[in-house]
Amino acid sequence: MTPETMRYVAATAAGGPEVLTIGSTTVPRPRPDEVLIRVRAAGVNRPDVAQRKGLYPAPPGASPILGLEVAGEVVAAGTEAHGFEIGSRVCALANGGGYAEYCVAPVTQCLPWPKGYDAVRAAALPETYFTVWANLFLHGRLARGETVLVHGGSSGIGVTAIQLAREFGGRAYATAGSDRKCAACVGLGAEAAINYRTSDFAERIAALTEGRGVDVIIDIVGAPYFERNIKCLAMDGRLVEVATQAGSKVEALDLFDVMRRRLTITGSTMRPRTTAQKGAIAKDLREKVWPALDAGRAGPVIYAVFPLDQAAEAHRVMESSVHVGKLVLEVAASETPPTPPSLPRFVVWTARSVAAPASRATLRPAAASHGHHPQSAKVARRGDRHGSRCNSDADRNCSLHAPAGAGPVGPTDVRG
Ligand SMILES: NC(=O)c1ccc[n+]([C@@H]2O[C@H](COP(=O)([O-])OP(=O)(O)OC[C@H]3O[C@@H](n4cnc5c(N)ncnc54)[C@H](OP(=O)(O)O)[C@@H]3O)[C@@H](O)[C@H]2O)c1
């Protein structure tokens, strides 16, 4: 029985994380094409931070409540919402409203939990998988055998881009803001990762590709990288702008570079797309990507899990940029374990991994189980840093479990 009211994360005003408090509001009703989901977990994304600051208001018709992705079970359906029965476990790209006990989403934006997933892992999927599919494969047209440079390789978006590039036969290079994050990118399958604070990524890409350049760039930095991004592109290269965290106004572009190397400069935002467009991406994901998740060849990297009433702390961690992968809010515990329960997690980051400024009291391990995906073992066999043992002692020496070093916080991008 669905209650009349629910708990949700209210943003009392535009501002810092402290504006996020728990409130009570009416449970939303699904429109004809929507389902109502009892939320077990909700992903946290950079665009939520921008929305909290008042820089990225919800589009017309969307819930003003924060939260773009959820996992839970369907408890009600609109008259035209077909495809998932009541009780089905789904994860959904929501148009808003995820930081709450109940959330509506168009049924076409829902996907089943991959095999062996729990709510936390399922909730960490939609926003980055929809975004990366659209930008890396639809706009960026990454083809088998091609190379991609993923800026911000340790971000939620970057982690997914590295894994999917590999899954579809591409070769990824990444940039990140610390050696620890670079090691994590390589552990996830990047051929090489460049610490942009200590080396010039354009010079490194030229060296790594013997002057050829890369076929695709997924950029989240924007204007300050534009000139060097153009330099890094191979013939017929595609630059895909996913975010402009450090500025969007480009001062100079030599059009002759575009002509001579037949370059494409493109980009996109996910949230304003129509339900039909998002539904088409969901269909692609289910057919082409979900089998890789079911088989454990790719999956989310969970950095930390917070209870719903500590959404402010999750935002603090996100803004500190210490994290690798995803931050997730756990809204309600699942009543039954996922099936099958034995599939190891891809990579699990625990509260121990989170350094200041996050308060450890507010964090808890992502899960009791602690495993690694075969892909990690493959990387280890290549002589890399990520050993196959992973217990509390080994963790201290493991690149994917080394203590985080907080880096400076960049200007906030407002798109998503
Ligand atoms: N277009 C779309 O549809 C769409 C959808 C979702 C998200 N996004 C955008 O994609 C970006 C990543 O999102 P996310 O949720 O994955 O965020 P995230 O996990 O918080 O990662 C963002 C990362 O960007 C890096 N960064 C921050 N400021 C930077 C700067 N000035 N220069 C270089 N790197 C910087 C940081 O890593 P380092 O320590 O390596 O610097 C940070 O960890 C965000 O900007 C978000 O708004 C776009």
The ligand as a Tripos MOL2 file, in Angstrom:
@<TRIPOS>MOLECULE
LIG
   48    52     1     0     0
SMALL
NO_CHARGES

@<TRIPOS>ATOM
      1 N1         26.0760   16.2800  -20.8380 N.am      1 LIG1
      2 C1         25.3990   15.4540  -20.0680 C.2       1 LIG1
      3 O1         24.3840   14.9220  -20.4500 O.2       1 LIG1
      4 C2         25.9100   15.1620  -18.6780 C.ar      1 LIG1
      5 C3         25.2910   14.1830  -17.8860 C.ar      1 LIG1
      6 C4         25.8220   13.9170  -16.6240 C.ar      1 LIG1
      7 C5         26.9200   14.6280  -16.1560 C.ar      1 LIG1
      8 N2         27.4480   15.6020  -16.9330 N.ar      1 LIG1
      9 C6         28.6210   16.3630  -16.4920 C.3       1 LIG1
     10 O2         29.7320   15.5100  -16.5550 O.3       1 LIG1
     11 C7         30.6650   15.8800  -15.5500 C.3       1 LIG1
     12 C8         30.9890   14.6480  -14.7480 C.3       1 LIG1
     13 O3         29.8360   14.3030  -14.0010 O.3       1 LIG1
     14 P1         29.9370   13.2600  -12.8190 P.3       1 LIG1
     15 O4         28.6080   13.1680  -12.1790 O.co2     1 LIG1
     16 O5         30.6050   12.0500  -13.3380 O.co2     1 LIG1
     17 O6         30.8920   14.0920  -11.8460 O.3       1 LIG1
     18 P2         31.9740   13.6750  -10.7880 P.3       1 LIG1
     19 O7         31.9740   12.2200  -10.5360 O.co2     1 LIG1
     20 O8         31.7870   14.5750   -9.6500 O.co2     1 LIG1
     21 O9         33.3610   14.0070  -11.4920 O.3       1 LIG1
     22 C9         33.7730   15.2800  -11.8480 C.3       1 LIG1
     23 C10        35.3060   15.2530  -11.9020 C.3       1 LIG1
     24 O10        35.7350   16.3220  -12.7090 O.3       1 LIG1
     25 C11        37.0410   16.6620  -12.3430 C.3       1 LIG1
     26 N3         37.1170   18.1240  -12.3400 N.ar      1 LIG1
     27 C12        36.4280   18.9970  -11.6050 C.ar      1 LIG1
     28 N4         36.7680   20.2380  -11.9420 N.ar      1 LIG1
     29 C13        37.6850   20.1430  -12.8920 C.ar      1 LIG1
     30 C14        38.4430   21.0770  -13.6420 C.ar      1 LIG1
     31 N5         38.2940   22.3910  -13.4940 N.pl3     1 LIG1
     32 N6         39.3080   20.6260  -14.5490 N.ar      1 LIG1
     33 C15        39.4720   19.3020  -14.7440 C.ar      1 LIG1
     34 N7         38.7810   18.3690  -14.0790 N.ar      1 LIG1
     35 C16        37.9180   18.7890  -13.1590 C.ar      1 LIG1
     36 C17        37.3100   16.0960  -10.9520 C.3       1 LIG1
     37 O11        38.2800   15.0720  -11.0590 O.3       1 LIG1
     38 P3         39.8430   15.4270  -11.0480 P.3       1 LIG1
     39 O12        40.3330   15.2500   -9.6440 O.co2     1 LIG1
     40 O13        40.4370   14.4420  -11.9830 O.co2     1 LIG1
     41 O14        40.0090   16.8380  -11.4920 O.co2     1 LIG1
     42 C18        35.9760   15.4790  -10.5650 C.3       1 LIG1
     43 O15        36.1120   14.3060   -9.8340 O.3       1 LIG1
     44 C19        30.0210   16.9770  -14.7280 C.3       1 LIG1
     45 O16        30.5190   18.2060  -15.1470 O.3       1 LIG1
     46 C20        28.5500   16.8570  -15.0570 C.3       1 LIG1
     47 O17        27.8650   18.0720  -14.9280 O.3       1 LIG1
     48 C21        26.9830   15.8760  -18.1780 C.ar      1 LIG1
@<TRIPOS>BOND
     1     1     2 1
     2     2     3 2
     3     2     4 1
     4     4     5 ar
     5     4    48 ar
     6     5     6 ar
     7     6     7 ar
     8     7     8 ar
     9     8     9 1
    10     8    48 ar
    11     9    10 1
    12     9    46 1
    13    10    11 1
    14    11    12 1
    15    11    44 1
    16    12    13 1
    17    13    14 1
    18    14    15 2
    19    14    16 1
    20    14    17 1
    21    17    18 1
    22    18    19 2
    23    18    20 1
    24    18    21 1
    25    21    22 1
    26    22    23 1
    27    23    24 1
    28    23    42 1
    29    24    25 1
    30    25    26 1
    31    25    36 1
    32    26    27 ar
    33    26    35 ar
    34    27    28 ar
    35    28    29 ar
    36    29    30 ar
    37    29    35 ar
    38    30    31 1
    39    30    32 ar
    40    32    33 ar
    41    33    34 ar
    42    34    35 ar
    43    36    37 1
    44    36    42 1
    45    37    38 1
    46    38    39 2
    47    38    40 1
    48    38    41 1
    49    42    43 1
    50    44    45 1
    51    44    46 1
    52    46    47 1
@<TRIPOS>SUBSTRUCTURE
     1 LIG1         1 GROUP 0 **** ****
